[in-house]
Each structure stands twice: as C-alpha cells, then as structure tokens.
C-alpha cells in the first residue's frame, strides 16, 4: 500500500505530523507537498496532485489536508473515482473505509490536533472495505459520476 499525502499552507504542520507517522510505521508514501511552512498553495491543488496519483494507480489511498478539511474534500470529490471523506471523528474515519470504500481521508489542521489526526489516519489505513451490499452503493456513486444512475428499485 502506498499513500499520497498533500496539503495547502493551512495544514503544513499536520501534513508533517502525518508524514512522520507514516515514516515511523514504515508505510510507503508520496509527499505531494507543500514542503515548507512559508510555502503557499491553494487547496484544490493539494487534492489534485494526490488524487491524480490515485487515479493513475501510483498510490492506493490519500490523506489530504487543509484548514478545515472541507475544501480539499470538495475538490477531491470532483475527480473521477475519488471518494474523499472529511473526518474529525474515529467512527467516521473507520466506516468511511468499511462502508464507503473511501480512498481519500481529508482532515483540517484547524479542526483536529496531530494526536487525533494520527489516530484517524491509522484507522482509515487499517480498515478494509467490507464489500457485499456496500459494493452496490459504491457502484451507484460511480453511476452518478457517469451521469447514468438507474431508477431506484426498492427491494
Ligand atoms: C485557507 O486559508 C483555508 O481556506 C483552507 O485551508 C481550507 O480550510 C478550505 O477549505
């Protein structure tokens, strides 16, 4: 598993904490920047670079950060095949993998501290997709993306 990480200028320190943690756990990652606290980047680019790597199959999952986590999740979810979840609680970070097969975790440096963010990243990376009935719903998300969601059928 390889993880794409990226951030805007509002989340450099959080990205560095996540990077150090991945390093400590020996999890391969690609750091798409930014690379210094005084560097500036608009958050859509943070999403774009990391999610491009996922689309290309170069990375499997992403952790993308901005001030709130919301901006990067909005931008990431515009990209085909990307299911980004903005999380600040453990339950959501776990079940967005298990049920939504989320491939990008978004977090906000102004929302979560590094300690919690690391817990969220760990549970996100360590939780497998459950498949089964959830796979059908993921296919429905993809159908919306492709502009052809079938009429609803209630079972
Ligand atoms: C940047 O100041 C801030 O707007 C951005 O990091 C993010 O919070 C947007 O959603």
Backbone and ligand atoms as CSV (ligand in chain L), in Angstrom:
chain,resi,resn,atom,element,x,y,z
A,1,UNK,N,N,0.841,-1.198,0.000
A,1,UNK,CA,C,0.000,0.000,0.000
A,1,UNK,C,C,0.879,1.253,0.000
A,2,UNK,N,N,0.554,2.169,-0.897
A,2,UNK,CA,C,1.276,3.447,-0.928
A,2,UNK,C,C,0.268,4.582,-0.728
A,3,UNK,N,N,0.650,5.540,0.093
A,3,UNK,CA,C,-0.262,6.618,0.472
A,3,UNK,C,C,0.204,7.946,-0.116
A,4,UNK,N,N,-0.730,8.656,-0.744
A,4,UNK,CA,C,-0.438,10.006,-1.242
A,4,UNK,C,C,-0.802,11.005,-0.149
A,5,UNK,N,N,0.121,11.865,0.205
A,5,UNK,CA,C,-0.211,12.906,1.184
A,5,UNK,C,C,0.033,14.275,0.554
A,6,UNK,N,N,-0.766,15.233,1.000
A,6,UNK,CA,C,-0.686,16.554,0.400
A,6,UNK,C,C,-1.410,17.552,1.295
A,7,UNK,N,N,-1.067,18.813,1.147
A,7,UNK,CA,C,-1.727,19.836,1.977
A,7,UNK,C,C,-1.613,21.210,1.335
A,8,UNK,N,N,-2.411,22.139,1.839
A,8,UNK,CA,C,-2.221,23.547,1.478
A,8,UNK,C,C,-1.433,24.204,2.617
A,9,UNK,N,N,-1.294,25.535,2.549
A,9,UNK,CA,C,-0.460,26.229,3.544
A,9,UNK,C,C,-1.074,26.238,4.944
A,10,UNK,N,N,-2.389,25.941,5.027
A,10,UNK,CA,C,-3.045,25.945,6.346
A,10,UNK,C,C,-2.833,24.634,7.097
A,11,UNK,N,N,-2.224,23.665,6.441
A,11,UNK,CA,C,-2.122,22.339,7.078
A,11,UNK,C,C,-0.729,21.735,6.960
A,12,UNK,N,N,0.255,22.592,6.747
A,12,UNK,CA,C,1.619,22.063,6.589
A,12,UNK,C,C,2.064,21.262,7.822
A,13,UNK,N,N,1.799,21.798,9.000
A,13,UNK,CA,C,2.286,21.121,10.213
A,13,UNK,C,C,1.565,19.790,10.433
A,14,UNK,N,N,0.291,19.755,10.094
A,14,UNK,CA,C,-0.461,18.497,10.225
A,14,UNK,C,C,0.070,17.472,9.217
A,15,UNK,N,N,0.312,17.918,8.005
A,15,UNK,CA,C,0.861,17.004,6.992
A,15,UNK,C,C,2.212,16.450,7.436
A,16,UNK,N,N,3.021,17.310,8.045
A,16,UNK,CA,C,4.325,16.846,8.518
A,16,UNK,C,C,4.173,15.808,9.633
A,17,UNK,N,N,3.180,16.000,10.502
A,17,UNK,CA,C,2.935,15.027,11.573
A,17,UNK,C,C,2.504,13.686,10.987
A,18,UNK,N,N,1.652,13.731,9.978
A,18,UNK,CA,C,1.195,12.503,9.313
A,18,UNK,C,C,2.367,11.854,8.576
A,19,UNK,N,N,3.157,12.660,7.931
A,19,UNK,CA,C,4.322,12.125,7.190
A,19,UNK,C,C,5.273,11.408,8.150
A,20,UNK,N,N,5.555,12.051,9.275
A,20,UNK,CA,C,6.461,11.442,10.262
A,20,UNK,C,C,5.879,10.139,10.790
A,21,UNK,N,N,4.559,10.111,10.958
A,21,UNK,CA,C,3.916,8.899,11.466
A,21,UNK,C,C,3.978,7.758,10.446
A,22,UNK,N,N,3.758,8.082,9.185
A,22,UNK,CA,C,3.858,7.055,8.132
A,22,UNK,C,C,5.283,6.511,8.090
A,23,UNK,N,N,6.199,7.416,8.218
A,23,UNK,CA,C,7.630,7.050,8.246
A,23,UNK,C,C,7.881,6.066,9.389
A,24,UNK,N,N,7.378,6.417,10.559
A,24,UNK,CA,C,7.561,5.584,11.754
A,24,UNK,C,C,6.925,4.202,11.579
A,25,UNK,N,N,5.780,4.163,10.918
A,25,UNK,CA,C,5.092,2.879,10.702
A,25,UNK,C,C,5.652,2.104,9.511
A,26,UNK,N,N,6.536,2.734,8.774
A,26,UNK,CA,C,7.120,2.064,7.616
A,26,UNK,C,C,6.142,1.919,6.459
A,27,UNK,N,N,5.161,2.827,6.401
A,27,UNK,CA,C,4.183,2.793,5.310
A,27,UNK,C,C,4.709,3.650,4.154
A,28,UNK,N,N,4.843,3.076,2.964
A,28,UNK,CA,C,5.324,3.864,1.824
A,28,UNK,C,C,4.357,5.014,1.496
A,29,UNK,N,N,4.910,6.150,1.178
A,29,UNK,CA,C,4.064,7.307,0.856
A,29,UNK,C,C,4.755,8.159,-0.201
A,30,UNK,N,N,3.939,8.983,-0.858
A,30,UNK,CA,C,4.482,10.020,-1.734
A,30,UNK,C,C,3.969,11.348,-1.190
A,31,UNK,N,N,4.900,12.232,-0.896
A,31,UNK,CA,C,4.544,13.540,-0.339
A,31,UNK,C,C,4.432,14.554,-1.484
A,32,UNK,N,N,3.204,14.999,-1.743
A,32,UNK,CA,C,2.971,15.960,-2.821
A,32,UNK,C,C,3.042,17.408,-2.341
A,33,UNK,N,N,3.634,17.617,-1.189
A,33,UNK,CA,C,3.847,18.966,-0.678
A,33,UNK,C,C,2.605,19.553,-0.023
A,34,UNK,N,N,2.692,20.761,0.441
A,34,UNK,CA,C,3.828,21.646,0.305
A,34,UNK,C,C,4.974,21.195,1.228
A,35,UNK,N,N,6.133,21.760,1.024
A,35,UNK,CA,C,7.320,21.249,1.698
A,35,UNK,C,C,7.920,22.213,2.720
A,36,UNK,N,N,7.318,23.367,2.907
A,36,UNK,CA,C,7.841,24.325,3.892
A,36,UNK,C,C,6.686,25.163,4.441
A,37,UNK,N,N,6.836,25.595,5.673
A,37,UNK,CA,C,5.777,26.338,6.352
A,37,UNK,C,C,5.493,27.679,5.674
A,38,UNK,N,N,6.479,28.232,4.968
A,38,UNK,CA,C,6.251,29.533,4.324
A,38,UNK,C,C,5.856,29.409,2.851
A,39,UNK,N,N,5.652,28.160,2.408
A,39,UNK,CA,C,5.188,27.943,1.035
A,39,UNK,C,C,3.676,28.168,0.994
A,40,UNK,N,N,3.163,28.648,-0.121
A,40,UNK,CA,C,1.713,28.871,-0.262
A,40,UNK,C,C,1.160,27.954,-1.345
A,41,UNK,N,N,-0.057,27.428,-1.097
A,41,UNK,CA,C,-0.719,26.639,-2.141
A,41,UNK,C,C,-2.219,26.684,-1.902
A,42,UNK,N,N,-2.980,26.923,-2.959
A,42,UNK,CA,C,-4.434,26.850,-2.860
A,42,UNK,C,C,-4.847,25.384,-2.726
A,43,UNK,N,N,-5.847,25.145,-1.872
A,43,UNK,CA,C,-6.171,23.758,-1.513
A,43,UNK,C,C,-6.618,22.858,-2.685
A,44,UNK,N,N,-7.254,23.365,-3.761
A,44,UNK,CA,C,-7.606,22.434,-4.838
A,44,UNK,C,C,-6.391,21.724,-5.436
A,45,UNK,N,N,-5.254,22.397,-5.442
A,45,UNK,CA,C,-4.046,21.760,-5.979
A,45,UNK,C,C,-3.562,20.633,-5.068
A,46,UNK,N,N,-3.741,20.809,-3.773
A,46,UNK,CA,C,-3.360,19.742,-2.833
A,46,UNK,C,C,-4.146,18.476,-3.170
A,47,UNK,N,N,-5.449,18.639,-3.385
A,47,UNK,CA,C,-6.294,17.495,-3.743
A,47,UNK,C,C,-5.887,16.933,-5.098
A,48,UNK,N,N,-5.711,17.826,-6.038
A,48,UNK,CA,C,-5.467,17.403,-7.427
A,48,UNK,C,C,-4.226,16.532,-7.553
A,49,UNK,N,N,-3.129,16.950,-6.981
A,49,UNK,CA,C,-1.878,16.188,-7.128
A,49,UNK,C,C,-1.985,14.815,-6.473
A,50,UNK,N,N,-2.535,14.764,-5.272
A,50,UNK,CA,C,-2.631,13.472,-4.567
A,50,UNK,C,C,-3.620,12.547,-5.269
A,51,UNK,N,N,-4.743,13.097,-5.691
A,51,UNK,CA,C,-5.784,12.249,-6.305
A,51,UNK,C,C,-5.386,11.781,-7.697
A,52,UNK,N,N,-4.630,12.588,-8.401
A,52,UNK,CA,C,-4.095,12.161,-9.713
A,52,UNK,C,C,-3.269,10.888,-9.547
A,53,UNK,N,N,-2.493,10.831,-8.492
A,53,UNK,CA,C,-1.636,9.659,-8.248
A,53,UNK,C,C,-2.497,8.433,-7.951
A,54,UNK,N,N,-3.628,8.649,-7.293
A,54,UNK,CA,C,-4.544,7.524,-7.019
A,54,UNK,C,C,-5.201,7.089,-8.329
A,55,UNK,N,N,-5.651,8.049,-9.096
A,55,UNK,CA,C,-6.270,7.714,-10.391
A,55,UNK,C,C,-5.303,6.938,-11.281
A,56,UNK,N,N,-4.042,7.297,-11.226
A,56,UNK,CA,C,-3.035,6.655,-12.084
A,56,UNK,C,C,-2.592,5.312,-11.514
A,57,UNK,N,N,-3.056,4.980,-10.315
A,57,UNK,CA,C,-2.665,3.715,-9.704
A,57,UNK,C,C,-1.288,3.756,-9.056
A,58,UNK,N,N,-0.720,4.955,-8.960
A,58,UNK,CA,C,0.610,5.074,-8.326
A,58,UNK,C,C,0.505,5.037,-6.809
A,59,UNK,N,N,-0.648,5.466,-6.298
A,59,UNK,CA,C,-0.911,5.399,-4.863
A,59,UNK,C,C,-2.278,4.752,-4.673
A,60,UNK,N,N,-2.472,4.123,-3.511
A,60,UNK,CA,C,-3.726,3.406,-3.252
A,60,UNK,C,C,-4.710,4.256,-2.464
A,61,UNK,N,N,-4.200,4.985,-1.498
A,61,UNK,CA,C,-5.043,5.818,-0.644
A,61,UNK,C,C,-4.385,7.185,-0.508
A,62,UNK,N,N,-5.188,8.175,-0.094
A,62,UNK,CA,C,-4.644,9.514,0.092
A,62,UNK,C,C,-5.042,10.097,1.431
A,63,UNK,N,N,-4.194,10.965,1.934
A,63,UNK,CA,C,-4.533,11.761,3.112
A,63,UNK,C,C,-4.219,13.207,2.734
A,64,UNK,N,N,-5.274,14.014,2.627
A,64,UNK,CA,C,-5.128,15.365,2.104
A,64,UNK,C,C,-5.676,16.350,3.138
A,65,UNK,N,N,-4.950,17.409,3.366
A,65,UNK,CA,C,-5.274,18.293,4.475
A,65,UNK,C,C,-5.298,19.769,4.089
A,66,UNK,N,N,-6.227,20.489,4.695
A,66,UNK,CA,C,-6.254,21.948,4.570
A,66,UNK,C,C,-6.663,22.485,5.944
A,67,UNK,N,N,-7.154,23.711,5.984
A,67,UNK,CA,C,-7.508,24.284,7.286
A,67,UNK,C,C,-8.673,23.550,7.934
A,68,UNK,N,N,-9.712,23.312,7.157
A,68,UNK,CA,C,-10.901,22.625,7.682
A,68,UNK,C,C,-10.997,21.168,7.248
A,69,UNK,N,N,-10.354,20.826,6.172
A,69,UNK,CA,C,-10.520,19.506,5.550
A,69,UNK,C,C,-11.663,19.515,4.541
A,70,UNK,N,N,-12.494,20.538,4.608
A,70,UNK,CA,C,-13.683,20.585,3.747
A,70,UNK,C,C,-13.315,20.969,2.311
A,71,UNK,N,N,-12.501,21.984,2.164
A,71,UNK,CA,C,-12.126,22.435,0.816
A,71,UNK,C,C,-11.445,21.332,0.037
A,72,UNK,N,N,-10.474,20.672,0.673
A,72,UNK,CA,C,-9.777,19.595,-0.063
A,72,UNK,C,C,-10.721,18.441,-0.394
A,73,UNK,N,N,-11.697,18.183,0.475
A,73,UNK,CA,C,-12.630,17.078,0.167
A,73,UNK,C,C,-13.547,17.465,-0.983
A,74,UNK,N,N,-13.990,18.720,-1.027
A,74,UNK,CA,C,-14.828,19.169,-2.156
A,74,UNK,C,C,-14.085,19.026,-3.475
A,75,UNK,N,N,-12.851,19.482,-3.495
A,75,UNK,CA,C,-12.059,19.413,-4.734
A,75,UNK,C,C,-11.785,17.959,-5.109
A,76,UNK,N,N,-11.409,17.143,-4.143
A,76,UNK,CA,C,-11.073,15.738,-4.415
A,76,UNK,C,C,-12.274,15.001,-4.994
A,77,UNK,N,N,-13.457,15.283,-4.468
A,77,UNK,CA,C,-14.655,14.565,-4.920
A,77,UNK,C,C,-15.119,14.960,-6.320
A,78,UNK,N,N,-14.474,15.962,-6.910
A,78,UNK,CA,C,-14.754,16.304,-8.315
A,78,UNK,C,C,-13.987,15.399,-9.266
A,79,UNK,N,N,-13.085,14.604,-8.732
A,79,UNK,CA,C,-12.216,13.795,-9.598
A,79,UNK,C,C,-12.754,12.370,-9.712
A,80,UNK,N,N,-12.760,11.857,-10.936
A,80,UNK,CA,C,-13.349,10.541,-11.207
A,80,UNK,C,C,-12.700,9.459,-10.347
A,81,UNK,N,N,-13.542,8.652,-9.750
A,81,UNK,CA,C,-13.039,7.517,-8.979
A,81,UNK,C,C,-12.568,7.857,-7.578
A,82,UNK,N,N,-12.629,9.127,-7.249
A,82,UNK,CA,C,-12.179,9.535,-5.911
A,82,UNK,C,C,-13.384,9.604,-4.976
A,83,UNK,N,N,-13.249,8.952,-3.846
A,83,UNK,CA,C,-14.256,9.028,-2.785
A,83,UNK,C,C,-13.549,9.573,-1.548
A,84,UNK,N,N,-13.692,10.874,-1.364
A,84,UNK,CA,C,-12.974,11.552,-0.287
A,84,UNK,C,C,-13.916,11.824,0.873
A,85,UNK,N,N,-13.441,11.582,2.074
A,85,UNK,CA,C,-14.254,11.803,3.273
A,85,UNK,C,C,-13.523,12.739,4.213
A,86,UNK,N,N,-14.217,13.806,4.587
A,86,UNK,CA,C,-13.669,14.752,5.563
A,86,UNK,C,C,-14.059,14.249,6.949
A,87,UNK,N,N,-13.095,13.874,7.742
A,87,UNK,CA,C,-13.391,13.255,9.047
A,87,UNK,C,C,-12.664,13.960,10.179
A,88,UNK,N,N,-13.358,14.046,11.292
A,88,UNK,CA,C,-12.717,14.532,12.521
A,88,UNK,C,C,-13.115,13.651,13.702
A,89,UNK,N,N,-13.742,12.509,13.416
A,89,UNK,CA,C,-14.055,11.562,14.483
A,89,UNK,C,C,-13.691,10.152,14.038
A,90,UNK,N,N,-13.387,9.339,15.006
A,90,UNK,CA,C,-12.874,7.986,14.787
A,90,UNK,C,C,-13.878,7.106,14.036
A,91,UNK,N,N,-15.137,7.170,14.435
A,91,UNK,CA,C,-16.167,6.310,13.848
A,91,UNK,C,C,-16.288,6.559,12.344
A,92,UNK,N,N,-16.336,7.841,11.964
A,92,UNK,CA,C,-16.461,8.174,10.531
A,92,UNK,C,C,-15.233,7.723,9.746
A,93,UNK,N,N,-14.051,7.926,10.329
A,93,UNK,CA,C,-12.817,7.542,9.627
A,93,UNK,C,C,-12.781,6.034,9.409
A,94,UNK,N,N,-13.317,5.274,10.348
A,94,UNK,CA,C,-13.339,3.821,10.212
A,94,UNK,C,C,-14.393,3.373,9.193
A,95,UNK,N,N,-15.608,3.891,9.342
A,95,UNK,CA,C,-16.698,3.379,8.498
A,95,UNK,C,C,-16.716,3.963,7.095
A,96,UNK,N,N,-16.005,5.058,6.901
A,96,UNK,CA,C,-15.935,5.535,5.515
A,96,UNK,C,C,-15.043,4.608,4.688
A,97,UNK,N,N,-14.161,3.881,5.339
A,97,UNK,CA,C,-13.424,2.811,4.646
A,97,UNK,C,C,-14.307,1.566,4.543
A,98,UNK,N,N,-14.872,1.153,5.649
A,98,UNK,CA,C,-15.608,-0.117,5.695
A,98,UNK,C,C,-16.841,-0.098,4.801
A,99,UNK,N,N,-17.553,1.014,4.765
A,99,UNK,CA,C,-18.831,1.062,4.041
A,99,UNK,C,C,-18.763,1.862,2.745
A,100,UNK,N,N,-18.001,2.952,2.730
A,100,UNK,CA,C,-17.962,3.809,1.526
A,100,UNK,C,C,-16.748,3.526,0.635
A,101,UNK,N,N,-15.858,2.665,1.094
A,101,UNK,CA,C,-14.614,2.410,0.364
A,101,UNK,C,C,-13.917,3.728,0.000
A,102,UNK,N,N,-13.949,4.663,0.949
A,102,UNK,CA,C,-13.290,5.955,0.711
A,102,UNK,C,C,-11.825,5.707,0.390
A,103,UNK,N,N,-11.312,6.441,-0.592
A,103,UNK,CA,C,-9.887,6.286,-0.896
A,103,UNK,C,C,-9.072,7.521,-0.525
A,104,UNK,N,N,-9.743,8.535,-0.015
A,104,UNK,CA,C,-9.011,9.727,0.455
A,104,UNK,C,C,-9.602,10.200,1.787
A,105,UNK,N,N,-8.741,10.347,2.756
A,105,UNK,CA,C,-9.125,10.924,4.050
A,105,UNK,C,C,-8.732,12.394,4.049
A,106,UNK,N,N,-9.689,13.251,4.352
A,106,UNK,CA,C,-9.410,14.685,4.417
A,106,UNK,C,C,-9.531,15.146,5.870
A,107,UNK,N,N,-8.601,15.971,6.282
A,107,UNK,CA,C,-8.631,16.473,7.663
A,107,UNK,C,C,-8.213,17.934,7.684
A,108,UNK,N,N,-8.647,18.634,8.728
A,108,UNK,CA,C,-8.342,20.046,8.869
A,108,UNK,C,C,-7.415,20.306,10.045
A,109,UNK,N,N,-6.318,20.996,9.752
A,109,UNK,CA,C,-5.372,21.317,10.841
A,109,UNK,C,C,-5.990,22.243,11.880
A,110,UNK,N,N,-6.983,23.044,11.433
A,110,UNK,CA,C,-7.627,23.972,12.377
A,110,UNK,C,C,-8.762,23.284,13.129
A,111,UNK,N,N,-8.976,22.001,12.843
A,111,UNK,CA,C,-10.087,21.251,13.445
A,111,UNK,C,C,-9.573,20.165,14.392
A,112,UNK,N,N,-8.609,19.394,13.905
A,112,UNK,CA,C,-8.097,18.277,14.714
A,112,UNK,C,C,-6.637,18.520,15.088
A,113,UNK,N,N,-6.268,18.081,16.264
A,113,UNK,CA,C,-4.864,18.126,16.667
A,113,UNK,C,C,-4.126,16.962,16.022
A,114,UNK,N,N,-2.803,17.012,16.094
A,114,UNK,CA,C,-1.994,15.969,15.449
A,114,UNK,C,C,-2.262,14.600,16.066
A,115,UNK,N,N,-2.477,14.553,17.369
A,115,UNK,CA,C,-2.712,13.267,18.035
A,115,UNK,C,C,-3.943,12.572,17.487
A,116,UNK,N,N,-5.026,13.304,17.404
A,116,UNK,CA,C,-6.270,12.723,16.870
A,116,UNK,C,C,-6.111,12.400,15.388
A,117,UNK,N,N,-5.472,13.297,14.655
A,117,UNK,CA,C,-5.295,13.079,13.209
A,117,UNK,C,C,-4.541,11.784,12.943
A,118,UNK,N,N,-3.576,11.476,13.758
A,118,UNK,CA,C,-2.804,10.244,13.585
A,118,UNK,C,C,-3.689,9.026,13.855
A,119,UNK,N,N,-4.540,9.121,14.883
A,119,UNK,CA,C,-5.481,8.020,15.167
A,119,UNK,C,C,-6.439,7.827,13.991
A,120,UNK,N,N,-6.917,8.935,13.451
A,120,UNK,CA,C,-7.847,8.871,12.315
A,120,UNK,C,C,-7.158,8.266,11.093
A,121,UNK,N,N,-5.923,8.694,10.860
A,121,UNK,CA,C,-5.171,8.153,9.718
A,121,UNK,C,C,-4.954,6.656,9.900
A,122,UNK,N,N,-4.588,6.240,11.100
A,122,UNK,CA,C,-4.330,4.814,11.345
A,122,UNK,C,C,-5.575,3.972,11.101
A,123,UNK,N,N,-6.696,4.386,11.652
A,123,UNK,CA,C,-7.899,3.555,11.483
A,123,UNK,C,C,-8.351,3.569,10.027
A,124,UNK,N,N,-8.172,4.709,9.362
A,124,UNK,CA,C,-8.517,4.798,7.940
A,124,UNK,C,C,-7.651,3.827,7.125
A,125,UNK,N,N,-6.365,3.838,7.374
A,125,UNK,CA,C,-5.451,2.996,6.587
A,125,UNK,C,C,-5.601,1.521,6.918
A,126,UNK,N,N,-6.006,1.224,8.134
A,126,UNK,CA,C,-6.030,-0.176,8.592
A,126,UNK,C,C,-7.387,-0.855,8.420
A,127,UNK,N,N,-8.407,-0.124,8.039
A,127,UNK,CA,C,-9.746,-0.718,7.916
A,127,UNK,C,C,-10.025,-1.121,6.471
A,128,UNK,N,N,-10.332,-2.389,6.233
A,128,UNK,CA,C,-10.661,-2.806,4.859
A,128,UNK,C,C,-12.107,-2.486,4.491
A,129,UNK,N,N,-12.362,-2.380,3.206
A,129,UNK,CA,C,-13.731,-2.235,2.691
A,129,UNK,C,C,-14.466,-3.548,2.920
A,130,UNK,N,N,-15.687,-3.473,3.419
A,130,UNK,CA,C,-16.448,-4.688,3.710
A,130,UNK,C,C,-17.077,-5.327,2.478
A,131,UNK,N,N,-17.235,-4.562,1.416
A,131,UNK,CA,C,-17.848,-5.113,0.197
A,131,UNK,C,C,-19.309,-5.460,0.427
A,132,UNK,N,N,-19.770,-6.565,-0.173
A,132,UNK,CA,C,-21.162,-7.007,-0.005
A,132,UNK,C,C,-22.142,-5.957,-0.464
A,133,UNK,N,N,-23.130,-5.682,0.377
A,133,UNK,CA,C,-24.174,-4.726,-0.013
A,133,UNK,C,C,-23.608,-3.327,-0.241
A,134,UNK,N,N,-22.452,-3.055,0.358
A,134,UNK,CA,C,-21.864,-1.720,0.207
A,134,UNK,C,C,-21.301,-1.519,-1.198
A,135,UNK,N,N,-20.913,-2.609,-1.833
A,135,UNK,CA,C,-20.342,-2.505,-3.183
A,135,UNK,C,C,-21.383,-1.956,-4.158
A,136,UNK,N,N,-22.645,-2.358,-3.954
A,136,UNK,CA,C,-23.719,-1.880,-4.833
A,136,UNK,C,C,-23.836,-0.355,-4.731
A,137,UNK,N,N,-23.689,0.134,-3.533
A,137,UNK,CA,C,-23.836,1.589,-3.317
A,137,UNK,C,C,-22.648,2.369,-3.888
A,138,UNK,N,N,-21.493,1.751,-3.827
A,138,UNK,CA,C,-20.314,2.388,-4.444
A,138,UNK,C,C,-20.520,2.462,-5.958
A,139,UNK,N,N,-21.098,1.394,-6.512
A,139,UNK,CA,C,-21.390,1.385,-7.956
A,139,UNK,C,C,-22.405,2.484,-8.282
A,140,UNK,N,N,-23.336,2.735,-7.369
A,140,UNK,CA,C,-24.320,3.806,-7.598
A,140,UNK,C,C,-23.648,5.179,-7.583
A,141,UNK,N,N,-22.687,5.345,-6.708
A,141,UNK,CA,C,-21.933,6.611,-6.695
A,141,UNK,C,C,-21.227,6.776,-8.039
A,142,UNK,N,N,-20.609,5.696,-8.504
A,142,UNK,CA,C,-19.907,5.755,-9.801
A,142,UNK,C,C,-20.889,6.061,-10.931
A,143,UNK,N,N,-22.102,5.519,-10.822
A,143,UNK,CA,C,-23.112,5.772,-11.859
A,143,UNK,C,C,-23.520,7.247,-11.865
A,144,UNK,N,N,-23.619,7.841,-10.712
A,144,UNK,CA,C,-23.922,9.281,-10.632
A,144,UNK,C,C,-22.800,10.059,-11.320
A,145,UNK,N,N,-21.571,9.639,-11.035
A,145,UNK,CA,C,-20.398,10.290,-11.636
A,145,UNK,C,C,-20.454,10.193,-13.169
A,146,UNK,N,N,-20.922,9.027,-13.652
A,146,UNK,CA,C,-21.020,8.828,-15.101
A,146,UNK,C,C,-22.304,9.376,-15.690
A,147,UNK,N,N,-23.148,9.975,-14.867
A,147,UNK,CA,C,-24.389,10.582,-15.356
A,147,UNK,C,C,-25.465,9.589,-15.714
A,148,UNK,N,N,-25.369,8.363,-15.202
A,148,UNK,CA,C,-26.423,7.394,-15.551
A,148,UNK,C,C,-26.788,6.479,-14.377
A,149,UNK,N,N,-27.341,7.054,-13.358
A,149,UNK,CA,C,-27.835,6.275,-12.222
A,149,UNK,C,C,-29.186,5.674,-12.604
A,150,UNK,N,N,-29.296,4.354,-12.464
A,150,UNK,CA,C,-30.553,3.669,-12.815
A,150,UNK,C,C,-31.672,4.111,-11.873
A,151,UNK,N,N,-32.932,4.069,-12.343
A,151,UNK,CA,C,-34.056,4.402,-11.463
A,151,UNK,C,C,-34.023,3.525,-10.203
A,152,UNK,N,N,-34.430,4.084,-9.093
A,152,UNK,CA,C,-34.345,3.383,-7.819
A,152,UNK,C,C,-35.286,2.176,-7.801
A,153,UNK,N,N,-34.760,1.039,-7.315
A,153,UNK,CA,C,-35.645,-0.111,-7.134
A,153,UNK,C,C,-35.540,-0.530,-5.669
A,154,UNK,N,N,-36.671,-0.518,-4.983
A,154,UNK,CA,C,-36.703,-0.872,-3.573
A,154,UNK,C,C,-36.875,-2.385,-3.445
A,155,UNK,N,N,-35.943,-3.009,-2.705
A,155,UNK,CA,C,-36.034,-4.473,-2.528
A,155,UNK,C,C,-36.858,-4.801,-1.297
L,1,LIG,C1,C,-7.029,28.501,3.727
L,1,LIG,O1,O,-6.971,29.670,4.471
L,1,LIG,C2,C,-8.327,27.762,4.038
L,1,LIG,O2,O,-9.401,28.446,3.491
L,1,LIG,C3,C,-8.246,26.353,3.522
L,1,LIG,O3,O,-7.158,25.707,4.085
L,1,LIG,C4,C,-9.397,25.423,3.815
L,1,LIG,O4,O,-9.774,25.478,5.138
L,1,LIG,C5,C,-10.531,25.464,2.905
L,1,LIG,O5,O,-11.456,24.650,2.999
